[in-house]
Amino acid sequence: MVVLSVPAEVSVILLDIEGTTTPIAFVKDILFPYVKENVKEYLKTHWEEEECQQDVNLLRKQPEEDSHLDGAVPIPAASGNGADDPHWMIQAVVDNVYWQRGCRCGGEAGQRGVN
C-alpha cells in the first residue's frame, strides 16, 4: 500500500466514478448539470490562477483531438500580451465544455453561448 500526503488546502478528491462506484446516470443526471450550472462562475473566480490556466490549456488541446467530430468548439490561445478579454475567453471555455458534454453524452451538442 502506498500512502500519499495531501496538502492541507485540498478539501476534495474526486476519482473517476463513472460506472465504477456509481451508476453512469449519476454522472449524466447530477455531475453534468452541476458543471453546466457552475463552470462559468468557477472560471470567473479562478481565471487568474495557474491551476485554472493549466486546465484551460488542456481543454484547448481537446478540440484538436476531436477535429474529426462535427462542431468541435476550439478555445483560442491567449495572446500573452494581456489584451485578451477574460469574459470572451471564459465564454469560449464554457462553450467548449458544453460541446464536450453534449458530444460525449449524445445530446445538446453544439450549444454555443448557453448561460
C-alpha positions in Angstrom: 0.0 0.0 0.0 1.2 3.5 -0.9 0.5 6.4 1.4 0.4 9.9 -0.1 0.3 13.1 1.8 -2.4 15.5 0.8 -1.8 19.3 1.1 -3.9 21.0 3.8 -5.7 23.2 1.2 -7.1 20.2 -0.6 -10.7 19.7 0.5 -12.0 17.2 -2.1 -10.5 14.3 -4.0 -12.7 13.3 -7.0 -12.0 9.9 -8.5 -13.1 8.5 -11.8 -16.5 7.2 -10.7 -18.4 6.8 -14.0 -19.8 3.3 -13.9 -17.3 2.2 -11.3 -18.6 3.2 -7.9 -21.9 4.7 -9.0 -24.3 4.3 -11.9 -23.4 6.2 -15.1 -26.8 8.0 -14.7 -25.3 9.8 -11.7 -22.7 11.4 -13.9 -25.3 12.4 -16.6 -28.0 13.5 -14.2 -26.1 15.0 -11.3 -22.5 15.9 -12.2 -23.0 17.2 -15.7 -25.8 19.6 -14.7 -23.7 20.7 -11.8 -20.8 21.6 -14.1 -23.2 23.3 -16.5 -24.6 25.5 -13.7 -21.2 26.3 -12.1 -18.5 26.3 -14.7 -18.8 30.0 -15.7 -18.7 31.3 -12.2 -15.9 29.0 -11.3 -13.8 30.3 -14.2 -14.6 33.9 -13.3 -13.4 33.3 -9.8 -10.3 31.3 -10.6 -9.3 32.6 -14.0 -6.0 34.2 -12.9 -4.8 31.1 -11.0 -2.1 29.0 -12.5 -4.0 25.7 -12.0 -7.1 27.1 -13.8 -4.9 28.2 -16.7 -3.3 24.7 -16.9 -6.8 23.2 -17.0 -7.8 25.6 -19.8 -4.7 24.7 -21.8 -5.6 21.0 -21.5 -9.1 21.9 -22.8 -7.6 23.8 -25.7 -6.0 20.6 -26.9 -9.2 18.6 -26.9 -10.8 20.1 -30.0 -7.6 19.3 -31.9 -8.1 15.6 -30.9 -11.8 15.9 -31.7 -11.4 17.7 -35.0 -12.9 14.7 -36.9 -16.2 15.3 -34.9 -18.8 17.7 -36.1 -18.9 21.0 -34.4 -15.8 20.8 -32.2 -15.5 24.2 -30.3 -11.9 25.5 -30.1 -10.6 27.7 -27.3 -8.4 30.4 -28.8 -4.9 30.7 -27.4 -4.2 33.7 -25.2 -2.1 36.3 -27.0 0.2 36.7 -24.0 0.1 40.5 -24.2 -2.6 41.0 -21.6 -5.0 42.3 -24.2 -7.3 39.3 -24.2 -10.8 39.9 -22.9 -11.2 37.4 -20.0 -15.0 37.4 -20.4 -14.7 36.4 -24.1 -12.1 33.7 -23.2 -14.2 32.4 -20.3 -17.2 32.1 -22.7 -15.1 30.2 -25.2 -14.2 27.7 -22.4 -17.8 27.4 -21.4 -18.9 26.8 -25.0 -16.1 24.1 -25.3 -17.2 22.4 -22.1 -20.9 22.4 -23.2 -19.9 21.0 -26.6 -17.8 18.2 -25.0 -20.7 17.4 -22.6 -23.2 17.1 -25.5 -20.9 15.3 -27.8 -19.9 12.7 -25.3 -23.4 12.2 -23.9 -25.4 12.2 -27.2 -27.3 15.4 -26.5 -27.0 19.2 -26.6 -24.0 19.1 -28.9 -23.1 22.4 -30.5 -24.8 24.6 -27.9 -22.9 27.8 -28.0 -23.3 30.8 -25.8 -25.5 29.0 -23.3 -25.7 30.7 -20.0 
